[in-house]
Amino acid sequence: MRGSRPGAGMVTMLITVEALTKTYGRGPTATHALAGVDLTLDAGSTAIMGPSGSGKTTLLHCLAGIVVPTSGRVVHGGRDLAAESDAARTRLRRTEFGFVFQSGQLLPELPAEENVALPLLLDGQRPARVRGRARELLALVGLAGMEHRRPGELSGGQAQRVAVARALLSRPGVVFADEPTGSLDQGTGAEVMDLLVRATAAEGSALVVVTHDPTVARRCGRVVTMRDGLVAADHRAPEGAGGRR
Ligand SMILES: Nc1ncnc2c1ncn2[C@@H]1O[C@H](COP(=O)(O)OP(=O)(O)OP(=O)(O)O)[C@@H](O)[C@H]1O
């Protein structure tokens, strides 16, 4: 049921980045985090890999409209994000994008269901409907029956599953994840990553995940490798091999 967003599930080119640069600071201490990136993000799952400091998080933040680039364009739905107002970018992030961070950033005093439902409850949407959707998503991520547990009563992997459910709440076109398994042991991390790929696919959302971990990247249909602020490699898994989409 994805009828609320025009073209949902049919869009293949989601975000296009053209000649993107981002420089932090100025003068002799300036850091050129992105040095001219061209990239078209399409449906499916994309991992962004590369050495520390190569610009992965900066690219993710530019794609998601969190960071405004120094030059270049980030085009989403025909609109250049950089040319939009802060308010318009915030609205876009709330309605079109979902986010999963390294540690789930759940509110400790709220049960899982409320943590998932909160963004749309704050938006003033009908509570019964929002809570129903939250329960549906918690079941999708394998947490049926744990709706009333608070984050302190969940394992690290379960807490990240709640964060995945929350990211999918508004039926986003794209879910952005920055080292989503970084705080988990390897086995739990692999389970959460599988879940993240499966749940985003089931909901018809694209996935962009920044990771250092090759086993995480192998679960994605495409791997973009950054080096010194540029795309150094861009590999797609052959149809049916790797990239479990
Ligand atoms: N807010 C900031 N102010 C100044 N420099 C920054 C800022 N954010 C990032 N940088 C610098 O920009 C470069 C790219 O950083 P970025 O975080 O995008 O890299 P990364 O590939 O995600 O690194 P890591 O894998 O270590 O997280 C680095 O040299 C970093 O120090």
The ligand as a MOL file (V3000), in Angstrom:
LIG
                    3D

  0  0  0     0  0            999 V3000
M  V30 BEGIN CTAB
M  V30 COUNTS 31 33 0 0 0
M  V30 BEGIN ATOM
M  V30 1 N 31.9630 19.3150 10.1290 0
M  V30 2 C 33.2040 19.1690 9.6740 0
M  V30 3 N 34.1200 20.1500 9.8120 0
M  V30 4 C 35.3790 20.0450 9.3290 0
M  V30 5 N 35.8380 18.9550 8.6800 0
M  V30 6 C 34.9770 17.9460 8.5050 0
M  V30 7 C 33.6250 17.9850 8.9950 0
M  V30 8 N 33.0170 16.8330 8.6660 0
M  V30 9 C 33.9320 16.0880 8.0160 0
M  V30 10 N 35.1090 16.7490 7.9020 0
M  V30 11 C 36.3180 16.2730 7.2160 0
M  V30 12 O 35.9610 15.9250 5.8840 0
M  V30 13 C 36.6150 14.7360 5.4800 0
M  V30 14 C 35.5850 13.7010 5.0890 0
M  V30 15 O 34.8490 13.3390 6.2380 0
M  V30 16 P 33.6740 12.2580 6.2150 0
M  V30 17 O 33.1480 12.1490 7.6010 0
M  V30 18 O 32.7240 12.5580 5.1240 0
M  V30 19 O 34.5180 10.9340 5.8340 0
M  V30 20 P 34.1520 9.4080 6.0490 0
M  V30 21 O 34.6420 8.7070 4.8290 0
M  V30 22 O 32.6910 9.2620 6.3660 0
M  V30 23 O 35.0490 9.0460 7.2910 0
M  V30 24 P 34.8550 7.9370 8.4530 0
M  V30 25 O 34.8640 6.6060 7.7480 0
M  V30 26 O 36.0510 8.1260 9.3140 0
M  V30 27 O 33.5590 8.2350 9.1410 0
M  V30 28 C 37.4890 14.3130 6.6640 0
M  V30 29 O 38.8000 14.7720 6.4300 0
M  V30 30 C 36.8470 15.0040 7.8450 0
M  V30 31 O 37.8050 15.2860 8.8380 0
M  V30 END ATOM
M  V30 BEGIN BOND
M  V30 1 1 1 2
M  V30 2 1 2 3
M  V30 3 2 2 7
M  V30 4 2 3 4
M  V30 5 1 4 5
M  V30 6 2 5 6
M  V30 7 1 6 7
M  V30 8 1 6 10
M  V30 9 1 7 8
M  V30 10 2 8 9
M  V30 11 1 9 10
M  V30 12 1 10 11
M  V30 13 1 11 12
M  V30 14 1 11 30
M  V30 15 1 12 13
M  V30 16 1 13 14
M  V30 17 1 13 28
M  V30 18 1 14 15
M  V30 19 1 15 16
M  V30 20 2 16 17
M  V30 21 1 16 18
M  V30 22 1 16 19
M  V30 23 1 19 20
M  V30 24 2 20 21
M  V30 25 1 20 22
M  V30 26 1 20 23
M  V30 27 1 23 24
M  V30 28 2 24 25
M  V30 29 1 24 26
M  V30 30 1 24 27
M  V30 31 1 28 29
M  V30 32 1 28 30
M  V30 33 1 30 31
M  V30 END BOND
M  V30 END CTAB
M  END
